[in-house]
Amino acid sequence: MLASILTLGGIGLFAAIALGIAAKKFAVEIDPRELAILEVLPGANCGACGLPGCGGYAKSIVDGSMAPNLCTPGGSETIEKIAHIMGVEAISTDPQVAVVCCQGDNAKASLKYQYLGLEDCNAAQKIADGPKNCPGGCLGLGSCVRACPFDAIEITTEGLAVINREKCTGCQKCIVTCPRSVIKMTPLSITTHVLCNSTDKGALVRKYCQVGCIACQICKKNAPESYQIENFLARVVYEAAEGAEAVVEKCPTKCIRDFSTGYPEGSSFCAVGPVKKPEQAA
Amino acid sequence: MNLKAMDLKTFKGGLHPPDGKEFSAHKAIEICPLPEELIIPLAQHIGAPAEACVEVGALVKKGTLIAKAKGFVSAPIHASTSGEVIAIEPRLHPMGKALPAIVIKPDGEDSWDESLIGANPDELNPDELKALIQAAGIVGMGGATFPTHVKLSPPADKQIDTLILNGVECEPFLTADHRMMLENTEQILDGIDILRKVLGIERAVIGIEANKPDAIEKMTKDAASRNIEVQALEVKYPQGAEKQLIDAITGRQVPSGTLPMEVGVVVQNVGTAAAISDAVRLGRPLVERVITSTGPGIKEPKNMLVRIGTPLQFLVDHCGGLNGEPAKIIMGGPMMGQTQLSLEPPAIRGTSGLLIFRKQDLPRLEAGPCIRCGRCIGACPIHLQPTTIAAYARLDLFDEAAEYHALDCIECGCCTYICPATLPLVQSIRYAKAAIMAKKRTL
């Protein structure tokens, strides 16, 4: 009885001392700031900062190799917290949101052929440059939906990708996966966008899409500061976007959309209500 | 002719789609008339597209060089009739995109270029013969259009001992090679002699599927005096795929990631052999080919000798027009052919067939979930696991797909054909293959 207690107790004591020494000797020093930063990062491991995960980014901030304001999903709130931990001044960036620059769903844009293959935009794009007649329009097969780590994208019943402005964190994963570059990064504060991605001439666009930009110049004539037309495609000048909203109704093909009044037809996001206004930059 | 099942050789895997050859197998090859314009694309072969060497307005004869080969793995292109070059511009290519093409307006004479003179193959050495084949722009006529001179130039360390002639034509509906073997037997056999001389080998085997007993009989009779074997093969798709054919005839298996020359074999299509005979004996480049224009969507299916560049619409018109509303237009065979957007693109060197189906001829294609039945695995002639690779492709896990040998897939389509859930298996694997190749290039 006594022998067994002593033996087991002895082994226990020896192990405790050995482990104690090992813990001290082989301890990996972690900067407490790194743990603190990891706490405030969103933890989505989305890769928006350029690194595969939040842990790596936290480490890079602490060792000074990366700037503390690269976490777009976290927004200005996270950036401020990181700056506080690091003891530097927050350099807030304007929050960004991804926008699908197309409204030509299956009801409005014509198809070159019926696609029966793998439900994936990248696979469809390989076959005669995609099933749509428009070279830049959304294919609606959902590659971006699968790429989005924040569940912010849906495909409407008519086959068009729509991004929820409240859920989108600006990580750009959808932009990387889209074979037609129809998704663009835009400042969240700008709600008016030209939702077309075709650089074809107006006459050709009319042939294949009811809601494509035909570069008629009406928007530019009514708000010369706010619009720019390049390659037969209008776009809102973000630096002077105040006047952009006023001409939405004047667009003959209705390809300009003000997101503060709602999402494209067929989107379940319609009911979400007013679009989130950006927080004031610190 | 009596073909006993026991004598037929084959490979493991594959399947038996309905062959549809009854539409055109009995029809002799007709010469297709001249269309109003010939659209000759610069990209008609595997490898670098050719480079135009004529100007707009140039007068050309049939067989005049109009585009030079760009590099070794490429092929020159020749005018398919006499006339005037009226444009060099992007035109709709069978690939589904507008690609550069030379447009010729025929003068109606259809006269051959006088500078083209034939040679006696007995007086030429193998290198001279190979140069003639290269200059004539000969490419694999089975549909893959790989430049023939490249196939005939094995590295010095590869010992070739067998030439296999592919007369299998395992794709349903196509009968062009079948008719060639019946009507142009002499030309094919002459081409085989030239090929044997170029490769410096004795053994040549012609592989023919048992559903063409008349072709087997004719070839056997005519080839006997030339010491060329004819091997009847079991009727099974894809019997005519290069590696499956080698397996069936020689019992050798081409290792993963290598070419048939690894096991000492060169495979050529029977149509290619005939084109080689013309190129050497008559000096005539590859400017026309036999095309089967068939399917329930065409009024009068035919086998035709067509000038390269003839628009598909013209072929259809020559076959009595469309038989109802077309729902699917395929260039090549129904299993591996290329679906066309319209009848606007021209017939090119790899066009073995033009198939038109109506809506009622097409199967229902609504994909359901995989039921794990494993039929795709049984049918795969490469012995891959199509369902697993497709699942990885679906999740964009391309490294895993590569581990399951996605790159060995020959895209024969057996898996998609057999799948009871009508899953787009081969399409998924092709997607994975493209992604794996792109990744390899960037590394």
Interface residues (C-beta under 8 A of the other chain):
Chain A: K112 Y113 L116 G117 L118 D120 N122 A123 K126 I127 A128 D129 R146
Chain B: M95 G96 K97 T339 L341 L365 A393 R394 D396 P424 Q427 S428 R430 Y431 A434 A435
